[in-house]
Amino acid sequence: MWTCYNIYVLAAFGTIGGGLFGFDISSMSAWIGTDTYMNYFNHPNDSLQGGITASMSAGSWIGALVAGFLSDILGRKKALMIASIVWMIGSIVCCSAQNVGHLIAGRVINGFCVGITSSQTPVYLAELAPKNIRGRVVGIQQWAIEWGILIMFFISYGCSFINSPSAFRLAWGLQAVPAAVLLGALFFFPESPRWLASKDRWDETLEVLAQLHAGGNVNDPAVQAEYEEIREVQAITAQSAEVSWMGLFGPDMWRRTTVGLFAQIWQQMLGGNVMMYYIVYVFQMAGLTGNINLVSSSIQYVIFLLTTVVTLAMIDKIGRRPLFVYGGIAMGTLNFAVAGLMANYGHSMDSVAGNKNIVWQVTGPPAKAIIACTYLFVAVYGFTWAPCTWIYVSEIFPLKYRAKGVGLATSANWAFNFALAYFVPPAFKNIQWRAYLIFGVFCFCGVVHSYFMFPETCGKTLEEVDALFENGVPAWKSKTVGSRLDDRIHEIEAKGESKEAEKA
């Protein structure tokens, strides 16, 4: 069977798994403020709506924990195939939902798929991509999430003109289409060379590396250098004990495990969750209702999409650490600005636009300022923490623990995603603007943690990132540690030239 080895084509189709996550976000955020949805599901209160939204995250948490085992046993590619099938089943269940329980069941099934794809797609792409463009390639995952959000939001917007439950059923049913495309594409994808190496399938490992990086030339110095590096690391790995969850917290692993966990936790606690799931609520508080609200909400998704493109173009030049540190400072400031505007210019209401989950409103110029801050927040989030976290977590674990480590870190993302999805509607009702103060504080916590504990991974092979942690290089000094792969390539080239000279 013909196999595709173009890394950008692999990334474009592989990250459809990220697009499924985006589809799920706006498949809910686009409907929670509509009469069709509210009437059919009997006007869910703040707690029930939080539970409906959070059910996907609950399934994702389970999926992320299971993903590591699936990926290690069956391979990265087959794990993504299974996830695609699960998503199609979940979409059918959501499409046919007769009540809240039925809908929650479908969202949990969909979430299980997203837990697998969100953790293993970055692993798969990181293991395929060359070091000089790895950030860009893995970052396409986040861009796909944003495309999924935007596409599904406009599908839902178009379906909202259907004045019956068929509106959301059509939108939720169409979610199955990208999963079918992903499943079909995966038949033509190569397996990860590093997973093949972990199974001692060395001929296939060399073949895939050669096809990916040198058009099939197994004697290319760059291919030989990376192949030798993988063999050396795998030889060391083979001498160690079997991989277990507890091993992730052992003496040699606890630092990178906590870095991975907290990178995902901070990504959720910055406040981006509010903007993605409940942007309709935020704009209702700012005085926008009906279709004006939906169109205004869609603008943030376009901003999100465009800023992430800028990151993909630059991230392999500017690195990961600056995005974490300066992005966190900017978002913390914007969260405090929104809290201040709401506190000083807002007033209490029994409901807003008939939505009893919203009891605080701001009008006039301050409302426009809140909308502007929201757009700026989304721009900064899309430029920094949103894509950078997925890239970073896929880079910091060694091959032996990569699938399980990334799965565990991603499960933390989903656990906090679940908590926040459930927390935000009651928070908007009970503490209103104070919720933004909480997110602002967490932004600065993420800044401090990333500065002192997150080493720079840009420009280094995955095996060289291992060495950063093993040698205990301080995070703030890690940028000065260069890559050894180029030296290895030069050595191989020199050996080849000397052999040719001897033959002559």
N, C-alpha and C positions, 0 to 999 in steps of 0.2 A: 504493500500500500504506500502511495506517495505520502511523504511527510514534509511539513513546512518547517523551515529553520530560520526564517526571517524574524529577528527578535521583535521588531515593531508590530508585525502582523500577529505574532504570538501574544504580545501584550494587548493589542487591540481586541482580540477575541477572548483571550483569557480573562481579561478584566470585566467581561460581561457579568461575572460573578459579583463584582463590586456594583455594577449597574442594578443588579437585583436588590441590593441593599437600598439603593437610591429609590427604586420603584416603590419599595415598601414604605419608605419615609413619607413620600408625598401621596401615596395611595390613602394614607390616613389624614395627613395634614390638610389636604385639599377638600376633605369631606366633613370634617368635624364641625364646621360652622354653617353647613347647608341645611335647609329645611327638610330635604329628602332624607338625608341620613338621620337627622334628629327625630323626625316623625316615625320612621320605620323602626328604629331601635329605642323608641319610647323615651326620648330625651334623657340620655345617660347623664347622671350628675358628675361632679368633678372627680370623685373617687372612682366611679365606674369607668369614665372615659380614660382616666389615668391607667386603669387596669387593662382596658382594651388596647391602648397604645403600647403599654409596656409588655404585653403578652408576646409580641415578636421578639423583644429583647430577652425574655425568659427562654424562649426556644433557641435563640442565638447563643446564649450562655452555655446551654447543654451541648449544642452543636460544636462550639469552639473547643470544649473539653474532649469531646469524642474525636474531633478532627485529627489530633496528633496521632492517635492510634491507627485510624484509617490510613492516614498518609504514610506512616512508617511501614505498615504491613502491605498495603496494596499499591502504594506509589502516589505521587502528587496528582497525576492525571486521573487515575481511577477514583480518587477521593472527590475530585471536582465533578466527575461524571455522576457519581451517586448523588451529590448535592443538587445537580441540575434536575434529576428525576424527582427528588423530594420537593423541590420548588414547584414543579408542575402540579404535583398532587396538592400541595398547599393552596395554590392559586384556584384550583377547582373547588376546594372546600370553601374558600372565602367567597368565590363567585356565587355559590349556592347557599350562602348563609341565610338562615331563617330567623335567627335570634342572636342575642349577644354571645351566648355560650358557643354556638356554632361558629361565629366569626372569630372568637378567641382561639378556638381549636385550629382554624385555618392559619391564623397568624403565628401560632406556636410552631406549626409545621414549616411554614415559610421561614421562620426564624432559625429553625434547626439547619436549614440549608445555608442561610446567611452566615451562621456561625462557622460553618466549614469553609465557605468561599472567602470570607473576610480574613480568615487566618491562614489558609493554605495557598490562596492565589499569590500573596506577596512572597511566601516561601518559594513557590514554584518559579516565579519570575526572577527573584533574587539569585536563585541557583542557576538560572539560564544566562543572565545578563553579564556582560563584561564589566569590570570594575569602573571604567571611566564613564559609563552611562547607566549604571545600576539604579541610581536615584531617580533618574528620569523615567526609566522603564517601570520600576515598581510604583512610582508615583502616579502612573496612568491609572492605577487602581482607584485612587481618590477622584481622579477626573471622571472615571466611569461612574462612580457613585453620584457625582454631581449631574452628569448627563441623565442618569436614571431618574434623579429627583426632578429635573427640569422636564424631561419627556413625559413622565407620568403625571406631573402637575398639569401640563397642558392637555393631556388626554382626559384627565379628570375635569378640567375646566370645560372642555368641549362636551363631555358627557353630562355636565351639570345642567345643560339646557334641556335634557330629557326629563320630563316632569313625572318620574316614576322610579321605583327601586331598580329598574333596568339601568339607570344611570350609573350607579356604583357597581352593579354586577358586571356591566360591560367593561368598565375600567379595571376591575379586579381580575376579570377573566383574561384580559389582554396581557397581564403580567406573565403569563405562561410562555408567551412567544419568545422573549430573549433567552429563557432557559433552554428551549428547544434548539435555538441557534447555537448556544454554547455547547450543548451535548453533541450536536453534529460536528462542530469544529474540533472538539477534543480528539476525535478519531484520527485526525491528521496532525496531531501535535506530538513532538518527541517527549520522552520521559526525562525528568531532571537528571543530568549527568551525575550530580552528587548523590542522589538517591540510588542510582545504578551502582555507584562506587560503594555505597554502604552495604550493598548485596553482593559485592565482589564480582560484578559484571563489568570487568575492566575493558574488554574489547568494545562493548557498547558505549561505555563512558568516553573512551577516546574518540569513537566515531561521532558521537553527539557533539562533543567539544569542537572537533574539527569542522563539522558541518555548521555549527553556530558561529565560529570565529574565523574560519579560514577557507570557506567554500569547499570543505571536504579534505583539505590537505593535512593529513595526520602528522606530517613532518614539520609543519610550520612551528618556528621557535616559540611563539606565544602559546600555541596549543600545547606543546611539549612542556613548557614551563608551568602552565596551570595544571596540567595532568600530573606532573611530578609533585606539585604542592598538595594536590588532593590526595595522592597516594601516601605522602608522608603523614598527613593529618589522619587519614583513615588507619594507617598502621598503628599510630599511637592510640587511636580510639578503640581499635580491636583488642588491645591489651587491657582495657579497663573493664569495669563491671557492667552488667546489664543496665540499660536505661530504666529509671523509675521516676515517678513524680518527686519522691523525696530527694533524688539526686539533683534536682533543680535548685535545692536549697542547701546543697553541700558546700564545703569550704571553698571550692574552686568555682562555684556557680551562683552563690547567693547574690553577689553584687549585680551581675547582669540580669538575673531573674527579677530582682526588685526594680532595676532600671526599666526593664520591659513592662512590668506590671504598672509602675507609676506613670510611664509615658502614656499608656492607654487610659489610666485613671484620670490624669490631668487633662487629657484631650476631652474627656466627657465633662469634667468639673469646671471647665472654662466658661461654660454658658452657651456653647454652640448647639447643644441639644435643644435649648429653648427656641433658638432661631429656626431650627430645622423642623421640629415636630409641631411647635405651637406658634409659628409666626402669625397665623390668622388671629390668634388670641392677642398677641402683642399689638397688632395693628388695630384690632377692635378697641383696645384700651386707648390707642392714639386717635380714635374717632373715625376709622375707615370701616365701612360695612359693605356687604353684598359683593357684586362683581368687581367694584373698585378695590376692595380688599384683596380679592384673589389675584387681580392683575398686579397690584402693588407688591404682593407677596412673591409673585413670580420673578420680579425684578431682582430680588436678592439671590435667587438661584442662578440667574444670568451672571451677576457679579461674582458669585462663588465660582462659576465655571471659568470665567475669564482670568481671575486672579490665580487660579491653580495652574493655568497654562503658563503664566509667567514663571511660577515656581518650577515647573517641569523643565523649562528652558535654562534655568539658572542654578538649580539645586546642586548639580555636580561641580559647580564652580565656587559657590559661596559656602557650601557645607550645610550641616544640620544644626549645629549648636547656635549660630546667630539667629536662625529662624525660631528656635525654641525660646531663647532669652528675650529678644526684642519683640517677638510676637506676643509673648505673655504680658510684657509691660504695656503694650498698646491696648490689648484686649481688656486688661484689668482697668485701665484708665477709662475706657469706653463704658464698661459695666458701671463704674462709679458715676459717670456722667449721666447715664440713663436713670440710675437710682435717684440722683439729685434732682433731675428734671421732674420725675414722677412725684417725688416727695413734696417739692415746692409748688408745683403747678397743677397737681391732680386733685381729684375729689372723689369721695365715696359714692357709689350708685347701687341700687338694688340689682340691676342687671344692665348689660350693654347690648343693644340690638337684639333683645330677647334672650340673650345668652346669660343664664344665671351663674355660670362659672366665672364670669368677668364682673367684678364689682368695683373697679377703679377706672377712671377715665381722665384723660388729659385732652384739652382742646386748644385751638389756636396755634400760634407760632411755637410754643413748647412742644406740641404734638409733632410738628414738622421736624423739630430738632431731635426728638426721639427716633423718628423714622430715619433721619440722616445718620444718627449714631448706630442704629441697627444695621444699615447698609455698610457703614464703615467697619463695624465689627465683623460682618460676614466677609468683607474684602480681606481684612487682616487674617481672619481664621483660615480662609481659603489659600492665602499666601504662605502661611506658616504651619501651625500645629496640625491642621486637617490632613494635608498630604504627608507632612514630614514624619508624623508618628507611625503611619503604616510602613513607610520606607525604613525607618530607624529600627523598629522592632524586628523586622525580617533580617536585619544585618547582624545583630549582636549575639545571637546564640550559635554555638558550634554545631557542626553537622549532626553529631550524635543526639543533641537535644533540640535541634531546630524546630522540628514539627511540633513536638510537645511544648517546648518553651513558647513559641509563638501562639500556639493554641491556648496555653494558660494565660498569657498576657492578653490575648484577645477576649478570653472569657471574662477578665477583669473589666475590659471595656464594656462588655455587654451587661455585666452585673450592675455597673454604675449607670449604664444607659437605661436599664430597667428601673432602677431606683429613681432616676431623674424623670423619666417619662411618667412614672406614677406620682412623683412629688410635685411636679410643676403646676398642674391644674389646682390642687389644694393650696399650693403656695401663692399663686396669683389671687386666689380667693381670700386667704387668711392673712398673709403678710405683705401682699402686693409688691411695692417697689423694693422692699427689704430683700427680696430674693436676689436682686441684682448685686446687692452688697456681698452676699454670700459668694456669688460667682466671682466677683472682683477679688475677694480675698484669696480664693483658690488659684486665680491667675498668677498672683505674686508668689504663692507657694510653689507653683510649677516653675516659675522663673528661678527661684533660689535653688531648687532641687536640680534642675537641668544644668545650671552653671557649675555646680560642684560635683555632680555625679554622672553626667552624660558625656562620655568621650566622643571625639569626632571620628566618624566612620567614612567620610567622603574621601574618594581616591584610593581606598585600600581594598584589597581582596577580602573575601569573607574569612579566609584563613588568617590574614593579617589583623583583622579585627579581633579574632580570638586572642592573638598575642598581646594586644593592648590590655585586655582584661587580665590575662594570665600574668603579665609583668607588672600589674598594678600601676600603670601610668596614670597620673592625676588627670582628671577630665579636662581641666583648663590648660594643660600642657600637651594634650594629645594631638593637636593640629600639627605640631612640629615633627611628629613621627611620620616619616615618609614610607612609600611603598617599596618593597623589595622585589616585586615581580619583574619590574623593568630590568633590574640587575641580573636576575635569573635568565631573562630572555637574552640579554647581551652575552652571558656566559655560554648559553647553548649555541648562539650564533657564532661565537668565537671558536667553540669546539668544532662546529661544522666546517668553518673556514680552514682550521688547522688540518682536519682530516682530508679536505679537498687538496690542500697544499701538499700533503704527504703522498697522496695518490699521483699528483702531477710529478 
